Amino acid sequence: MSGLIGRKIGMTSIFDENGKNIPCTVIEAGPCVVTQVRTKEVDGYVALQLGFDDKSEKQTVKAEASHFKKAGTVAKKKVVEIKEFVEEHKLGDVITVELFTEGEFVDVQGVSKGKGFQGVVKRHGFGGVGQATHGQHNRLRAPGSIGASSYPSRVFKGMRMAGRMGGDNVTVQNLKVLKVVAEKNLLVVKGAIPGHNNSYVIIQK
């Protein structure tokens, strides 16, 4: 497994050779600096710790500054470990978007947009009560019954009800890489990815 940290720029669309309009997402992928190398002997597992997006000295605590200084780089805002990295890299190496090639498939992980407290119709796709008869003037988007009365005298765990929606870690798999713009560190993938514009994402292959 190998990958990069990136930033979601936004969505656009491109035309293929047949003239079909394809929706796609533009990601600023890297460059990422190897800030730590995890080994089986020392850490018990193999991984690369990558840093992305420079952080100002004012926002950096001394422990962070010392950690990044070992890699010969400035402090980074986003740090992620990618386990079982396929290629061999040393501390301080820079990995760019050229890690990916056009036509291959990648997985993109991000935090979905937070939508606040939502009802069952939006959160779970309920149909509501459906009919406004018998004086049901305010029941169109109601959840309905949530359980029995005397037995079991409680509501089962996992009942689909209203609540906080969004803000979850979401991974979208098998997105095709349509373009790699190496000089601008841009990656264009087919379809949508989780998160709002300018949010951090992890691209893995």
Backbone as ProteinMPNN parsed JSONL, in Angstrom:
{"seq_chain_A": "MSGLIGRKIGMTSIFDENGKNIPCTVIEAGPCVVTQVRTKEVDGYVALQLGFDDKSEKQTVKAEASHFKKAGTVAKKKVVEIKEFVEEHKLGDVITVELFTEGEFVDVQGVSKGKGFQGVVKRHGFGGVGQATHGQHNRLRAPGSIGASSYPSRVFKGMRMAGRMGGDNVTVQNLKVLKVVAEKNLLVVKGAIPGHNNSYVIIQK", "coords_chain_A": {"N_chain_A": [[0.847, -1.195, 0.0], [0.5, 2.239, -0.75], [0.548, 5.831, -0.591], [-0.687, 9.28, -0.43], [-1.028, 12.436, 1.288], [-3.568, 14.835, 0.794], [-5.351, 17.755, -0.441], [-8.692, 18.615, -0.839], [-9.738, 20.277, -3.666], [-11.978, 20.901, -5.247], [-14.934, 20.263, -7.296], [-15.261, 19.438, -10.773], [-15.752, 19.036, -14.32], [-14.887, 16.911, -17.054], [-14.428, 16.161, -20.558], [-14.552, 13.072, -22.238], [-12.962, 11.01, -24.836], [-15.133, 10.292, -26.355], [-16.873, 12.338, -26.143], [-18.386, 12.379, -23.868], [-19.576, 13.78, -20.861], [-17.814, 13.847, -17.894], [-18.124, 13.797, -14.441], [-15.807, 14.984, -12.014], [-13.252, 15.141, -9.426], [-10.941, 17.499, -8.205], [-7.819, 17.223, -6.697], [-5.335, 18.493, -4.577], [-2.496, 16.924, -4.335], [-0.023, 16.228, -2.23], [3.184, 18.026, -2.342], [4.496, 15.53, -0.097], [6.324, 15.094, 2.924], [8.546, 12.707, 4.272], [8.353, 12.18, 7.536], [8.855, 10.424, 9.569], [10.1, 7.114, 9.959], [8.728, 4.073, 10.451], [9.702, 0.998, 11.859], [9.871, -2.62, 11.935], [11.539, -3.663, 13.906], [11.926, -1.622, 15.822], [9.394, -0.345, 16.259], [7.485, -2.303, 15.96], [5.878, -2.528, 13.781], [5.564, -1.779, 10.251], [5.726, 1.297, 8.653], [5.196, 4.497, 7.06], [5.494, 7.806, 8.112], [3.886, 10.613, 7.05], [4.058, 14.096, 6.266], [2.155, 17.036, 5.592], [1.414, 20.224, 4.161], [2.537, 23.214, 5.179], [3.215, 24.589, 8.418], [2.983, 27.451, 10.499], [5.646, 28.921, 12.438], [4.812, 30.099, 14.764], [2.527, 28.69, 15.474], [3.508, 26.284, 16.249], [4.487, 23.907, 18.632], [7.333, 23.228, 20.812], [8.064, 20.51, 20.96], [6.944, 19.446, 18.638], [8.36, 20.929, 16.714], [10.977, 19.978, 17.094], [10.653, 17.317, 16.344], [10.04, 17.505, 13.582], [12.313, 18.749, 12.742], [14.263, 16.804, 12.716], [13.705, 15.519, 10.377], [14.453, 17.406, 8.643], [12.734, 19.454, 7.814], [10.11, 21.965, 7.815], [7.511, 22.469, 10.318], [4.469, 20.578, 9.99], [0.976, 20.771, 9.125], [-0.787, 18.611, 8.784], [-0.431, 15.275, 9.633], [0.099, 11.933, 8.828], [0.093, 8.391, 9.135], [1.01, 5.838, 6.935], [0.587, 2.544, 6.557], [2.652, -0.301, 5.784], [4.053, 0.691, 3.504], [4.733, 0.614, 0.07], [7.05, 1.368, -1.426], [10.562, 1.985, -0.765], [11.68, 4.414, 1.457], [13.549, 7.163, 2.838], [14.14, 9.1, 5.851], [13.029, 12.386, 5.561], [12.676, 12.347, 2.825], [10.946, 13.469, -0.115], [7.744, 12.97, -1.337], [5.891, 12.99, -4.25], [3.059, 13.875, -6.375], [3.518, 12.302, -8.539], [3.63, 9.735, -7.805], [1.302, 8.502, -8.525], [-0.387, 7.192, -11.426], [-2.011, 7.842, -14.555], [-5.153, 6.346, -15.163], [-5.058, 4.315, -13.272], [-6.553, 2.951, -10.206], [-7.751, 4.396, -7.186], [-8.171, 4.739, -3.583], [-9.977, 7.03, -1.631], [-9.919, 8.759, 1.357], [-11.731, 10.655, 3.715], [-13.228, 13.233, 5.829], [-16.637, 13.4, 6.141], [-19.049, 15.93, 5.199], [-20.352, 17.867, 7.845], [-23.683, 17.862, 8.951], [-25.2, 18.63, 11.046], [-27.916, 18.373, 13.489], [-30.292, 16.16, 12.415], [-33.467, 15.022, 11.116], [-35.324, 11.872, 10.787], [-36.11, 11.498, 8.137], [-34.291, 12.836, 6.432], [-31.895, 11.833, 7.469], [-32.053, 8.991, 7.478], [-33.634, 8.324, 5.359], [-36.394, 7.868, 5.656], [-39.926, 7.601, 4.882], [-41.831, 9.085, 6.129], [-45.093, 9.679, 7.672], [-46.963, 9.907, 5.649], [-49.728, 10.306, 4.988], [-52.101, 12.874, 5.404], [-54.418, 12.608, 6.965], [-57.129, 12.312, 9.383], [-56.62, 14.407, 11.142], [-53.872, 14.682, 11.251], [-51.855, 16.94, 11.209], [-49.217, 17.615, 11.549], [-47.502, 15.478, 11.099], [-46.03, 14.563, 8.97], [-43.292, 14.14, 8.577], [-42.598, 12.501, 10.613], [-41.067, 10.03, 12.835], [-42.572, 7.813, 13.635], [-43.598, 4.776, 15.375], [-41.319, 3.612, 17.914], [-40.902, 1.309, 19.326], [-42.126, -1.422, 21.431], [-44.46, -1.482, 24.249], [-45.06, -2.767, 27.059], [-43.368, -4.969, 26.866], [-40.34, -5.025, 25.184], [-40.037, -3.034, 27.08], [-38.213, -1.071, 26.612], [-36.031, 0.743, 24.342], [-34.52, -0.672, 21.564], [-30.996, -0.941, 20.979], [-29.335, 0.842, 18.334], [-31.558, 1.684, 16.977], [-33.019, 3.449, 14.338], [-33.043, 6.772, 14.447], [-33.635, 10.335, 14.904], [-30.796, 12.551, 14.858], [-27.29, 13.565, 15.207], [-25.728, 14.192, 12.118], [-23.391, 13.316, 9.603], [-19.87, 14.327, 9.448], [-18.256, 12.087, 9.672], [-15.661, 9.578, 9.304], [-15.052, 8.664, 6.069], [-14.552, 6.417, 3.407], [-14.054, 6.299, 0.003], [-13.962, 3.954, -2.492], [-11.99, 2.68, -5.235], [-11.716, 4.783, -7.261], [-11.204, 6.171, -10.392], [-8.154, 7.406, -11.71], [-8.002, 10.211, -13.591], [-6.413, 12.295, -14.539], [-3.031, 13.413, -14.085], [-1.421, 16.127, -12.954], [1.595, 17.026, -12.8], [3.29, 19.287, -12.482], [1.774, 21.081, -11.042], [1.026, 19.684, -8.844], [-1.434, 18.31, -8.896], [-4.225, 16.112, -8.822], [-6.625, 14.439, -10.638], [-9.584, 12.855, -10.128], [-12.134, 10.471, -10.949], [-15.543, 11.089, -10.228], [-17.07, 11.753, -6.956], [-15.68, 12.816, -3.785], [-15.407, 12.441, -0.177], [-16.029, 15.187, 2.157], [-15.591, 18.789, 2.63], [-14.674, 21.562, 0.457], [-11.191, 22.298, 0.44], [-10.638, 20.614, 2.54], [-8.729, 18.069, 4.245], [-7.559, 15.072, 2.723], [-6.882, 11.539, 2.311], [-5.107, 9.785, -0.031], [-4.924, 6.62, -1.371], [-3.365, 3.736, -2.849]], "CA_chain_A": [[0.0, 0.0, 0.0], [1.2, 3.513, -0.733], [-0.404, 6.917, -0.752], [-0.307, 10.661, -0.154], [-2.017, 13.323, 1.892], [-3.923, 15.874, -0.154], [-6.402, 18.703, -0.085], [-9.751, 18.666, -1.852], [-9.877, 21.603, -4.267], [-13.373, 21.072, -5.648], [-15.388, 19.408, -8.39], [-15.398, 19.989, -12.116], [-16.081, 17.951, -15.242], [-14.093, 16.887, -18.277], [-15.017, 15.366, -21.638], [-13.697, 11.983, -22.719], [-12.784, 10.999, -26.285], [-16.439, 10.101, -27.003], [-17.689, 13.523, -25.906], [-19.211, 12.226, -22.679], [-19.192, 14.666, -19.753], [-17.521, 13.032, -16.711], [-17.876, 14.577, -13.215], [-14.565, 14.576, -11.367], [-12.792, 15.954, -8.303], [-9.538, 17.916, -8.28], [-7.16, 17.113, -5.396], [-3.929, 18.885, -4.486], [-1.895, 15.753, -3.689], [1.381, 16.427, -1.914], [4.226, 17.072, -1.954], [4.532, 15.099, 1.297], [7.663, 14.815, 3.437], [8.633, 11.577, 5.199], [8.765, 12.752, 8.82], [9.291, 9.34, 10.439], [10.051, 5.781, 9.357], [8.447, 3.047, 11.457], [10.286, -0.296, 11.487], [9.419, -3.774, 12.714], [12.422, -3.869, 15.054], [11.767, -0.563, 16.831], [7.996, 0.013, 16.532], [6.617, -3.465, 15.894], [5.151, -2.543, 12.508], [6.227, -1.017, 9.199], [4.888, 2.388, 8.152], [5.814, 5.797, 6.819], [4.726, 8.954, 8.594], [3.98, 11.685, 6.063], [3.599, 15.421, 6.673], [1.655, 17.835, 4.459], [0.921, 21.583, 4.411], [3.411, 23.894, 6.142], [2.625, 25.213, 9.602], [3.807, 28.583, 10.921], [6.435, 28.699, 13.658], [4.004, 30.59, 15.888], [1.539, 27.672, 15.833], [4.203, 25.022, 16.497], [5.099, 23.725, 19.958], [8.744, 22.846, 20.688], [8.172, 19.075, 20.704], [6.669, 19.265, 17.206], [9.459, 21.512, 15.949], [12.123, 19.059, 17.182], [10.316, 16.117, 15.564], [10.162, 17.795, 12.157], [13.694, 19.166, 12.466], [15.022, 15.584, 12.409], [13.451, 15.201, 8.964], [14.962, 18.519, 7.847], [11.63, 20.193, 7.217], [9.334, 22.785, 8.741], [6.373, 21.762, 10.903], [3.367, 20.331, 9.066], [-0.354, 20.807, 9.746], [-1.423, 17.296, 8.718], [0.518, 14.162, 9.701], [-0.619, 10.665, 8.689], [0.905, 7.2, 8.932], [0.517, 4.878, 5.949], [1.24, 1.274, 6.882], [3.122, -1.193, 4.712], [4.331, 1.489, 2.307], [5.33, -0.289, -0.904], [8.39, 1.803, -1.816], [11.509, 2.302, 0.308], [11.979, 5.846, 1.577], [14.326, 7.559, 4.004], [13.68, 10.282, 6.564], [13.257, 13.627, 4.83], [12.346, 12.222, 1.395], [9.724, 14.147, -0.569], [6.945, 12.139, -2.249], [5.038, 13.888, -5.022], [1.874, 13.297, -7.021], [3.972, 11.369, -9.577], [3.412, 8.388, -7.275], [0.125, 7.956, -9.207], [-0.386, 7.23, -12.891], [-3.35, 7.939, -15.147], [-5.797, 5.082, -15.483], [-5.13, 3.399, -12.134], [-7.663, 3.19, -9.285], [-7.304, 4.776, -5.849], [-9.167, 4.923, -2.527], [-9.844, 8.356, -1.024], [-10.538, 8.825, 2.687], [-11.887, 12.006, 4.24], [-14.295, 13.429, 6.808], [-17.812, 13.891, 5.419], [-19.574, 17.222, 5.63], [-21.254, 17.84, 8.99], [-24.995, 18.419, 8.614], [-25.916, 18.998, 12.263], [-28.975, 17.483, 13.978], [-31.262, 15.961, 11.342], [-34.551, 14.079, 11.374], [-35.198, 10.541, 10.198], [-36.325, 11.524, 6.69], [-33.015, 13.193, 5.796], [-30.78, 11.027, 7.977], [-32.179, 7.572, 7.153], [-34.457, 8.103, 4.167], [-37.766, 7.47, 5.977], [-40.936, 8.214, 4.034], [-42.804, 9.842, 6.911], [-46.401, 9.046, 7.85], [-47.444, 9.772, 4.28], [-51.079, 10.819, 4.748], [-52.458, 13.946, 6.33], [-55.808, 12.418, 7.37], [-57.415, 12.161, 10.816], [-56.068, 15.493, 11.949], [-52.406, 14.61, 11.372], [-51.395, 18.131, 10.513], [-47.773, 17.843, 11.733], [-46.874, 14.162, 11.233], [-45.564, 14.12, 7.654], [-41.888, 13.72, 8.637], [-42.406, 11.888, 11.937], [-40.452, 8.704, 12.779], [-43.495, 6.729, 13.944], [-43.332, 4.001, 16.59], [-39.915, 3.224, 18.111], [-40.804, 0.069, 20.079], [-43.314, -1.872, 22.153], [-44.664, -0.851, 25.559], [-44.768, -3.558, 28.258], [-42.181, -5.786, 26.599], [-39.279, -5.19, 26.19], [-39.997, -1.863, 27.964], [-37.035, -0.25, 26.303], [-35.776, 0.918, 22.915], [-33.341, -1.44, 21.189], [-29.836, -0.215, 20.471], [-29.247, 0.886, 16.879], [-32.806, 2.163, 16.377], [-32.774, 4.601, 13.469], [-33.779, 7.927, 14.951], [-33.014, 11.619, 14.59], [-29.528, 12.767, 15.56], [-26.219, 14.227, 14.477], [-25.48, 13.567, 10.822], [-22.175, 13.783, 8.958], [-18.68, 14.416, 10.28], [-17.724, 10.733, 9.866], [-14.61, 9.137, 8.393], [-15.654, 7.952, 4.939], [-13.611, 6.031, 2.358], [-14.645, 5.956, -1.291], [-13.001, 3.059, -3.107], [-11.919, 2.444, -6.687], [-11.931, 5.959, -8.093], [-10.224, 6.155, -11.478], [-7.339, 8.607, -11.89], [-8.189, 10.677, -14.964], [-5.284, 13.133, -14.934], [-2.006, 13.76, -13.104], [-0.74, 17.36, -13.361], [2.749, 16.962, -11.901], [3.875, 20.604, -12.193], [0.925, 21.79, -10.079], [0.683, 18.72, -7.784], [-2.882, 18.087, -8.951], [-4.716, 14.781, -9.176], [-8.043, 14.505, -11.023], [-10.178, 11.524, -10.021], [-13.525, 10.391, -11.413], [-16.551, 11.008, -9.184], [-17.02, 12.634, -5.783], [-14.984, 12.327, -2.597], [-15.996, 13.047, 1.022], [-15.446, 16.391, 2.728], [-15.827, 20.084, 2.006], [-13.502, 22.077, -0.251], [-10.022, 22.624, 1.266], [-10.457, 19.646, 3.62], [-7.642, 17.117, 3.999], [-7.946, 13.718, 2.343], [-5.776, 10.606, 2.153], [-5.268, 9.034, -1.268], [-4.135, 5.392, -1.286], [-3.535, 2.79, -3.958]], "C_chain_A": [[0.881, 1.243, 0.0], [0.19, 4.617, -0.981], [0.175, 8.269, -0.393], [-1.407, 11.353, 0.627], [-2.312, 14.425, 0.884], [-4.985, 16.804, 0.395], [-7.419, 18.737, -1.216], [-9.9, 20.095, -2.356], [-11.333, 21.875, -4.63], [-13.706, 20.157, -6.812], [-15.455, 20.184, -9.696], [-15.841, 18.849, -13.023], [-15.193, 18.058, -16.468], [-14.795, 15.997, -19.304], [-14.038, 14.28, -22.054], [-13.647, 12.013, -24.251], [-14.096, 10.807, -27.04], [-17.371, 11.296, -26.812], [-18.583, 13.427, -24.688], [-18.675, 13.095, -21.544], [-19.018, 13.835, -18.476], [-17.307, 13.942, -15.49], [-16.617, 14.073, -12.508], [-14.184, 15.568, -10.267], [-11.31, 16.252, -8.467], [-8.953, 17.91, -6.868], [-5.733, 17.632, -5.519], [-3.23, 17.802, -3.666], [-0.402, 15.983, -3.483], [1.86, 17.804, -2.34], [4.225, 16.784, -0.449], [5.966, 14.747, 1.687], [7.589, 13.624, 4.388], [9.194, 12.101, 6.521], [9.166, 11.694, 9.843], [9.149, 8.014, 9.708], [9.87, 4.761, 10.47], [9.003, 1.698, 10.97], [9.795, -1.386, 12.426], [10.24, -3.931, 13.996], [12.145, -2.867, 16.172], [10.31, -0.392, 17.251], [7.039, -1.169, 16.503], [5.783, -3.537, 14.637], [5.895, -1.65, 11.52], [5.267, 0.045, 8.668], [5.752, 3.603, 7.854], [4.905, 6.877, 7.372], [4.968, 10.106, 7.622], [3.439, 12.986, 6.638], [3.221, 16.243, 5.455], [1.179, 19.193, 4.958], [1.707, 22.263, 5.539], [2.629, 24.608, 7.231], [3.533, 26.348, 10.058], [4.518, 28.265, 12.229], [5.649, 29.095, 14.908], [3.034, 29.524, 16.392], [2.17, 26.356, 16.271], [4.783, 24.977, 17.905], [6.5, 23.136, 19.772], [8.917, 21.359, 20.367], [7.937, 18.775, 19.234], [7.843, 19.751, 16.369], [10.676, 20.588, 15.933], [11.891, 17.817, 16.33], [10.532, 16.364, 14.074], [11.581, 18.206, 11.778], [14.57, 17.958, 12.106], [14.87, 15.198, 10.943], [13.936, 16.32, 8.048], [13.887, 19.316, 7.159], [10.944, 21.05, 8.275], [8.155, 21.976, 9.26], [5.227, 21.68, 9.899], [2.042, 20.32, 9.821], [-0.987, 19.419, 9.829], [-0.348, 16.217, 8.677], [-0.275, 12.862, 9.713], [0.392, 9.537, 8.523], [0.234, 6.292, 7.908], [1.288, 3.595, 6.134], [1.615, 0.509, 5.618], [3.334, -0.435, 3.406], [5.154, 0.657, 1.334], [6.788, 0.084, -1.195], [9.24, 2.113, -0.59], [11.797, 3.801, 0.295], [12.754, 6.096, 2.859], [13.717, 8.804, 4.628], [14.019, 11.535, 5.761], [12.962, 13.552, 3.347], [11.034, 12.94, 1.077], [9.024, 13.256, -1.59], [5.934, 13.041, -2.941], [3.882, 13.124, -5.658], [2.254, 12.309, -8.123], [3.951, 9.923, -9.09], [2.263, 7.694, -8.016], [0.281, 8.08, -10.718], [-1.818, 7.256, -13.401], [-3.885, 6.55, -15.486], [-5.874, 4.108, -14.326], [-6.26, 3.81, -11.193], [-7.133, 3.439, -7.877], [-8.486, 4.804, -4.881], [-8.916, 6.278, -1.88], [-10.62, 8.386, 0.289], [-10.586, 10.273, 3.157], [-12.995, 12.044, 5.265], [-15.474, 14.068, 6.097], [-18.304, 15.205, 6.004], [-20.511, 17.05, 6.824], [-22.566, 18.527, 8.652], [-25.82, 18.764, 9.86], [-26.959, 17.964, 12.66], [-30.053, 17.382, 12.914], [-32.307, 14.927, 11.744], [-34.378, 12.787, 10.59], [-35.373, 10.537, 8.679], [-35.013, 11.83, 5.968], [-31.905, 12.239, 6.213], [-30.837, 9.577, 7.512], [-33.068, 7.285, 5.951], [-35.852, 7.606, 4.469], [-38.746, 8.199, 5.055], [-41.907, 9.097, 4.801], [-44.113, 9.089, 7.017], [-47.112, 8.924, 6.517], [-48.814, 10.335, 4.005], [-51.434, 11.836, 5.828], [-53.923, 13.834, 6.748], [-55.918, 12.354, 8.888], [-56.702, 13.205, 11.671], [-54.562, 15.457, 12.095], [-51.781, 15.779, 10.614], [-49.876, 18.297, 10.602], [-47.005, 16.517, 11.808], [-46.208, 13.69, 9.944], [-44.126, 13.605, 7.688], [-41.564, 13.05, 9.976], [-41.806, 10.493, 11.818], [-41.425, 7.562, 12.998], [-43.097, 5.998, 15.211], [-41.854, 3.625, 16.683], [-39.784, 1.953, 18.939], [-42.098, -0.259, 20.796], [-43.348, -1.276, 23.56], [-44.234, -1.762, 26.71], [-43.56, -4.48, 28.077], [-41.595, -5.365, 25.261], [-39.121, -3.997, 27.133], [-38.728, -1.033, 27.785], [-36.923, -0.117, 24.779], [-34.479, 0.183, 22.576], [-32.212, -0.527, 20.7], [-29.817, -0.269, 18.95], [-30.521, 1.333, 16.197], [-32.521, 3.421, 15.55], [-33.668, 5.759, 13.887], [-33.067, 9.204, 14.529], [-31.711, 11.765, 15.379], [-28.515, 13.47, 14.68], [-25.894, 13.454, 13.198], [-24.222, 14.166, 10.202], [-21.002, 13.828, 9.93], [-18.047, 13.06, 10.561], [-16.555, 10.481, 8.908], [-15.226, 8.263, 7.304], [-14.558, 7.646, 3.92], [-14.387, 5.65, 1.104], [-13.598, 5.169, -2.069], [-13.098, 3.058, -4.634], [-12.351, 3.646, -7.527], [-10.829, 6.011, -9.15], [-9.487, 7.486, -11.557], [-7.434, 9.026, -13.355], [-7.004, 11.5, -15.455], [-4.329, 13.31, -13.766], [-1.268, 14.977, -13.645], [0.429, 17.565, -12.415], [3.266, 18.345, -11.515], [3.062, 21.419, -11.194], [0.486, 20.9, -8.92], [-0.809, 18.416, -7.733], [-3.182, 16.67, -9.434], [-6.203, 14.916, -9.484], [-8.598, 13.09, -11.001], [-11.648, 11.583, -10.431], [-14.467, 10.296, -10.21], [-16.293, 11.956, -8.015], [-16.245, 11.978, -4.649], [-15.561, 13.024, -1.374], [-15.297, 14.335, 1.431], [-15.795, 17.656, 1.963], [-14.562, 20.527, 1.257], [-12.449, 22.554, 0.746], [-9.86, 21.695, 2.466], [-9.365, 18.659, 3.23], [-8.218, 15.744, 3.645], [-6.685, 12.859, 2.25], [-6.058, 9.764, 0.916], [-4.352, 7.822, -1.206], [-4.393, 4.508, -2.493], [-3.028, 1.418, -3.537]], "O_chain_A": [[1.902, 1.281, 0.686], [-0.892, 4.374, -1.516], [1.362, 8.398, -0.092], [-2.56, 10.92, 0.63], [-1.407, 14.898, 0.196], [-5.449, 16.665, 1.526], [-7.067, 18.868, -2.388], [-10.156, 21.014, -1.577], [-11.858, 22.954, -4.352], [-12.869, 19.373, -7.26], [-15.671, 21.396, -9.723], [-16.265, 17.801, -12.535], [-14.798, 19.152, -16.873], [-15.649, 15.183, -18.954], [-12.843, 14.533, -22.205], [-14.204, 12.908, -24.885], [-14.176, 11.119, -28.228], [-18.517, 11.275, -27.261], [-19.445, 14.282, -24.48], [-17.469, 13.139, -21.299], [-19.965, 13.192, -18.024], [-16.4, 14.774, -15.503], [-16.395, 12.865, -12.417], [-14.718, 16.674, -10.189], [-10.523, 15.375, -8.821], [-9.515, 18.513, -5.954], [-5.008, 17.264, -6.442], [-3.358, 17.768, -2.442], [0.383, 15.94, -4.43], [1.045, 18.667, -2.665], [3.986, 17.676, 0.365], [6.721, 14.182, 0.896], [6.679, 13.539, 5.212], [10.378, 12.428, 6.61], [9.752, 12.022, 10.874], [8.209, 7.81, 8.94], [10.74, 4.598, 11.325], [8.799, 1.311, 9.819], [9.366, -1.122, 13.549], [9.702, -4.289, 15.044], [12.132, -3.237, 17.346], [10.01, -0.305, 18.442], [5.904, -1.058, 16.967], [5.05, -4.506, 14.438], [6.754, -0.859, 11.911], [4.139, -0.262, 8.283], [6.881, 3.721, 8.331], [3.697, 6.869, 7.134], [6.106, 10.521, 7.402], [2.477, 12.98, 7.405], [3.874, 16.167, 4.415], [0.612, 19.3, 6.045], [1.551, 21.918, 6.71], [1.547, 25.149, 7.005], [4.755, 26.206, 10.004], [4.053, 27.448, 13.024], [5.808, 28.497, 15.972], [2.749, 29.455, 17.587], [1.461, 25.415, 16.626], [5.486, 25.897, 18.323], [6.819, 22.607, 18.707], [9.803, 20.986, 19.599], [8.637, 17.952, 18.644], [8.271, 19.077, 15.432], [11.329, 20.428, 14.902], [12.809, 17.322, 15.675], [11.131, 15.54, 13.382], [12.002, 18.033, 10.635], [15.495, 18.069, 11.301], [15.779, 14.626, 10.341], [13.846, 16.209, 6.825], [14.087, 19.806, 6.048], [11.17, 20.882, 9.473], [7.832, 20.922, 8.712], [5.034, 22.573, 9.075], [1.974, 19.924, 10.985], [-1.641, 19.086, 10.817], [0.53, 16.228, 7.814], [-1.204, 12.699, 10.504], [1.416, 9.7, 7.859], [-0.961, 6.013, 8.001], [2.496, 3.547, 5.902], [1.001, 0.645, 4.56], [2.867, -0.85, 2.346], [6.159, 0.062, 1.721], [7.66, -0.785, -1.207], [8.725, 2.455, 0.475], [12.115, 4.377, -0.746], [12.639, 5.351, 3.832], [12.887, 9.478, 4.019], [15.159, 11.719, 5.334], [12.989, 14.576, 2.664], [10.131, 13.003, 1.911], [9.624, 12.839, -2.58], [5.201, 13.776, -2.279], [3.745, 11.911, -5.502], [1.401, 11.555, -8.592], [4.218, 8.998, -9.857], [2.239, 6.468, -8.13], [0.986, 8.957, -11.218], [-2.728, 6.746, -12.747], [-3.172, 5.701, -16.019], [-6.664, 3.165, -14.37], [-6.854, 4.876, -11.353], [-6.192, 2.784, -7.429], [-9.643, 4.882, -5.294], [-7.769, 6.635, -1.608], [-11.812, 8.081, 0.332], [-9.618, 11.019, 3.018], [-13.632, 11.029, 5.547], [-15.344, 15.146, 5.516], [-18.013, 15.544, 7.151], [-21.374, 16.173, 6.809], [-22.572, 19.642, 8.13], [-26.986, 19.142, 9.754], [-26.899, 16.814, 12.223], [-30.663, 18.386, 12.544], [-32.063, 14.073, 12.596], [-33.421, 12.623, 9.833], [-34.837, 9.659, 8.003], [-34.666, 11.155, 4.999], [-31.061, 11.877, 5.393], [-29.807, 8.988, 7.188], [-33.238, 6.128, 5.567], [-36.46, 6.969, 3.609], [-38.441, 9.265, 4.52], [-42.724, 9.789, 4.192], [-44.231, 7.976, 6.505], [-47.799, 7.932, 6.277], [-49.065, 10.807, 2.896], [-51.105, 11.667, 7.002], [-54.605, 14.851, 6.873], [-54.907, 12.344, 9.589], [-56.245, 12.917, 12.777], [-54.014, 16.129, 12.969], [-51.248, 15.614, 9.516], [-49.298, 19.043, 9.812], [-45.984, 16.429, 12.49], [-45.853, 12.516, 9.84], [-43.774, 12.72, 6.908], [-40.414, 13.033, 10.414], [-42.009, 9.827, 10.802], [-41.141, 6.436, 12.589], [-42.347, 6.528, 16.031], [-41.21, 3.353, 15.669], [-38.663, 1.541, 19.237], [-43.049, 0.522, 20.776], [-42.387, -0.647, 24.004], [-43.164, -1.561, 27.283], [-42.82, -4.736, 29.027], [-42.325, -5.355, 24.269], [-38.166, -3.953, 27.908], [-38.252, -0.383, 28.716], [-37.637, -0.787, 24.033], [-33.457, 0.392, 23.23], [-32.452, 0.515, 20.091], [-30.217, -1.263, 18.343], [-30.581, 1.365, 14.968], [-31.857, 4.344, 16.022], [-34.885, 5.727, 13.704], [-32.025, 9.158, 13.875], [-31.553, 11.168, 16.444], [-28.82, 13.911, 13.572], [-25.799, 12.227, 13.203], [-24.009, 15.377, 10.265], [-21.122, 13.42, 11.086], [-17.372, 12.893, 11.577], [-16.471, 11.09, 7.841], [-15.849, 7.242, 7.596], [-13.736, 8.506, 3.606], [-15.265, 4.789, 1.141], [-12.484, 5.648, -2.284], [-14.129, 3.383, -5.223], [-13.229, 3.543, -8.385], [-9.648, 5.904, -8.821], [-10.095, 8.554, -11.481], [-7.004, 8.295, -14.248], [-6.628, 11.425, -16.625], [-4.745, 13.353, -12.608], [-0.575, 14.891, -14.659], [0.29, 18.191, -11.365], [3.64, 18.568, -10.364], [3.588, 22.34, -10.568], [-0.335, 21.313, -8.1], [-1.383, 18.281, -6.652], [-2.511, 16.119, -10.306], [-6.957, 15.451, -8.672], [-8.149, 12.226, -11.755], [-12.312, 12.608, -10.277], [-14.224, 9.521, -9.285], [-15.429, 12.83, -8.074], [-16.161, 10.753, -4.56], [-16.151, 14.096, -1.507], [-14.131, 14.556, 1.102], [-16.233, 17.611, 0.813], [-13.502, 19.921, 1.416], [-12.782, 23.145, 1.774], [-9.025, 21.959, 3.331], [-9.103, 18.436, 2.048], [-9.232, 15.318, 4.199], [-5.574, 13.373, 2.126], [-7.099, 9.114, 0.814], [-3.145, 7.964, -1.012], [-5.475, 4.521, -3.079], [-3.079, 0.473, -4.324]]}, "name": "protein", "num_of_chains": 1, "seq": "MSGLIGRKIGMTSIFDENGKNIPCTVIEAGPCVVTQVRTKEVDGYVALQLGFDDKSEKQTVKAEASHFKKAGTVAKKKVVEIKEFVEEHKLGDVITVELFTEGEFVDVQGVSKGKGFQGVVKRHGFGGVGQATHGQHNRLRAPGSIGASSYPSRVFKGMRMAGRMGGDNVTVQNLKVLKVVAEKNLLVVKGAIPGHNNSYVIIQK"}
